[in-house]
């Protein structure tokens, strides 16, 4: 016979707490949870024994870590972010790129991976063209971009859609599982920018189905069983 001590019961309760995951809507300044065992995660801070929300969104307690999943807000550029934008202006030294939100961004000619004639840089990317780039640096006036990484450059044809940038991780899924499922079932190429712009290219019906799938993820991102819902919409897991 095994006797449970107070210490064993306490450990069991702590193990239950560690595996528990829950979500609820919170506002900035609201106490999400109290207790010495909890640790602050994304968009939270610790004051005494309380974990306080810094953003409006869904509070998630996963194990000991408490974080907020924002459900609104603009893109906050960081060095190394992959983004998608549209060329809005050209000058002799590069391109002004609209990446969404209040930030302007600039792609210098020197950050292109190949030689481009300064007298005709519109041949590489013209006003209205879509560009997949990486943020090289961030300053008060905006962000500087680069194309000097694999897979970056102009995105031709296809369609460009915009979602809340905070929904991007749900669209991508764990290790790319969600976006790969959409690609496979719609036979499309899809590039996701961390700023919430998503480029889709394929046959017309495939592009439309991929866009609807992404919108479904955005609408249902805070609900359980998301993967199963998307699989059902796409016609079942292959």
C-alpha positions in Angstrom: 0.0 0.0 0.0 1.3 3.5 -0.9 0.5 6.3 1.5 0.2 9.8 0.1 2.0 12.5 2.2 1.3 16.2 2.1 4.5 16.6 0.1 3.4 14.1 -2.5 0.0 15.7 -2.8 1.6 19.1 -3.2 3.9 17.7 -6.0 0.9 16.1 -7.8 -1.0 19.4 -7.7 2.1 21.2 -9.1 2.4 18.7 -11.9 -1.2 19.2 -12.8 -0.6 23.0 -12.8 2.4 22.5 -15.1 0.4 20.6 -17.7 -2.7 22.9 -17.6 -3.4 25.1 -20.5 -6.2 27.7 -20.5 -7.2 30.9 -22.3 -9.3 33.9 -21.5 -9.7 37.5 -22.7 -7.7 40.1 -20.7 -7.0 43.9 -21.0 -3.8 45.8 -20.3 -3.2 46.1 -16.5 -5.4 43.2 -15.6 -4.0 40.5 -13.3 -3.9 37.2 -15.2 -2.9 35.0 -12.3 -1.4 35.2 -8.8 1.2 32.9 -7.3 4.9 32.5 -6.8 5.1 29.5 -9.2 4.1 31.5 -12.4 6.6 33.1 -14.8 5.9 36.0 -17.2 5.9 35.3 -20.9 5.1 37.4 -24.0 3.3 40.7 -23.3 3.2 40.1 -19.5 5.1 41.4 -16.5 5.5 40.3 -12.9 4.6 42.5 -10.0 5.1 40.8 -6.7 3.3 37.5 -7.0 1.0 38.7 -9.8 1.4 38.3 -13.6 0.0 41.4 -15.3 -1.2 41.7 -18.9 0.6 44.3 -21.1 -1.6 43.8 -24.1 -5.3 43.2 -25.0 -5.7 39.6 -26.0 -6.0 36.0 -24.9 -4.1 35.0 -21.8 -2.6 31.6 -22.0 -1.3 29.6 -19.0 0.9 26.8 -20.2 2.7 25.1 -17.4 4.3 27.8 -15.3 4.5 30.3 -18.2 1.8 33.0 -18.7 1.7 34.8 -22.0 -0.7 37.0 -24.0 -1.7 36.2 -27.5 -2.6 39.6 -29.0 -5.8 39.7 -31.1 -5.3 43.2 -32.4 -2.5 45.6 -33.1 0.0 46.7 -35.7 3.2 45.0 -36.8 6.2 45.9 -34.7 9.3 45.4 -37.0 12.4 43.6 -35.6 15.7 42.9 -37.1 15.6 39.6 -38.9 11.9 39.6 -39.6 10.8 38.3 -43.0 8.3 40.7 -44.5 6.3 41.1 -47.7 5.6 44.6 -49.1 4.6 46.5 -52.1 6.9 49.0 -53.9 5.4 52.5 -53.4 8.2 54.7 -54.7 11.6 54.5 -56.4 14.6 56.8 -56.2 18.2 56.6 -57.5 19.4 54.6 -54.5 16.6 52.1 -54.0 12.9 51.4 -53.3 10.4 52.6 -50.7 8.4 49.5 -49.6 5.0 49.6 -47.9 5.1 46.8 -45.3 2.0 47.9 -43.4 1.4 49.8 -40.2 2.9 53.2 -39.4 6.4 52.2 -40.5 8.1 53.2 -43.8 10.8 50.9 -45.1 13.6 51.3 -47.6 15.4 48.7 -49.7 18.8 50.1 -50.7 20.2 49.2 -54.1 23.3 47.8 -52.4 21.1 45.2 -50.5 20.2 43.4 -53.7 22.0 40.2 -54.4 22.9 41.0 -58.0 24.0 44.0 -60.1 21.3 46.4 -61.1 21.7 49.3 -63.4 21.1 52.5 -61.5 19.7 54.1 -64.6 16.9 51.5 -64.8 16.3 50.0 -61.4 12.5 49.8 -62.1 13.4 46.8 -64.4 14.1 44.8 -61.2 11.1 46.1 -59.2 8.6 48.7 -60.3 5.9 50.7 -58.4 3.2 48.2 -57.4 5.4 45.1 -57.5 5.4 42.8 -54.5 8.7 42.1 -52.7 9.7 39.5 -50.1 12.5 40.9 -48.0 14.2 40.7 -44.6 14.5 43.6 -42.0 18.1 44.6 -41.8 17.7 47.2 -39.1 15.0 49.3 -37.4 15.3 53.0 -36.5 12.9 55.8 -35.6 12.3 56.8 -39.2 11.4 53.2 -40.2 13.0 49.9 -41.3 15.9 49.1 -43.7 15.4 46.0 -45.8 17.7 43.5 -47.5 17.4 40.8 -50.1 20.6 39.1 -49.3 19.2 35.9 -48.0 17.9 32.7 -49.7 14.4 32.9 -51.1 14.0 36.7 -51.0 13.2 38.9 -54.0 10.2 40.0 -56.2 7.1 37.8 -56.1 5.5 37.7 -59.5 1.8 37.2 -60.3 -0.4 35.5 -57.6 -2.4 37.4 -55.1 -1.6 39.4 -51.9 -3.8 39.2 -48.8 -3.4 40.9 -45.4 -4.2 39.5 -42.0 -3.6 40.6 -38.4 0.2 40.1 -38.0 -0.4 38.5 -34.5 -2.3 35.6 -36.3 0.8 34.7 -38.4 2.1 32.0 -36.0 -1.3 30.2 -36.2 -1.4 30.4 -40.0 2.1 28.9 -40.1 1.5 26.2 -37.4 3.9 24.2 -35.5 7.1 23.7 -37.6 5.1 24.9 -40.6 2.4 22.1 -40.3 -0.6 24.3 -41.0 0.7 26.3 -44.0 2.2 23.1 -45.5 -1.2 21.4 -45.2 -2.8 24.3 -47.1 -0.1 24.3 -49.8 -0.4 20.6 -50.4 -4.2 20.6 -50.6 -4.5 23.7 -52.8 -1.4 23.1 -54.9 -0.3 26.6 -54.4 2.9 28.4 -53.5 2.5 30.5 -50.3 4.9 33.0 -48.7 4.0 34.4 -45.3 5.4 37.7 -44.1 5.7 38.3 -40.4 4.0 41.6 -41.0 0.8 39.9 -41.9 1.0 40.1 -45.7 0.6 36.7 -47.4 1.4 35.9 -51.1 -0.5 33.1 -52.8 0.2 31.7 -56.3 -1.4 28.9 -58.1 -4.5 28.0 -60.2 -7.4 30.4 -59.6 -9.5 27.9 -57.6 -6.4 26.9 -55.6 -5.6 30.5 -54.7 -9.2 31.1 -53.7 -9.3 28.0 -51.5 -6.0 28.8 -49.9 -7.2 32.4 -49.1 -10.4 31.0 -47.5 -8.4 28.5 -45.5 -6.2 31.3 -44.1 -9.3 33.5 -43.3 -10.8 30.5 -41.5 -7.6 30.2 -39.3 -7.7 33.9 -38.5 -11.4 33.7 -37.5 -11.0 30.5 -35.5 -7.5 31.1 -34.1 -8.5 31.3 -30.5 -10.8 28.2 -30.6 -9.9 24.6 -30.0 -9.7 22.0 -32.8 -8.4 24.4 -35.4 -6.3 21.9 -37.3 -9.3 19.5 -37.6 -11.5 22.4 -38.9 -9.0 23.4 -41.5 -8.5 19.7 -42.6 -12.3 19.3 -42.9 -12.6 22.6 -45.0 -9.8 21.4 -47.3 -11.5 18.0 -47.8 -9.8 15.8 -45.3 -6.2 15.0 -44.4 -4.2 13.4 -47.2 
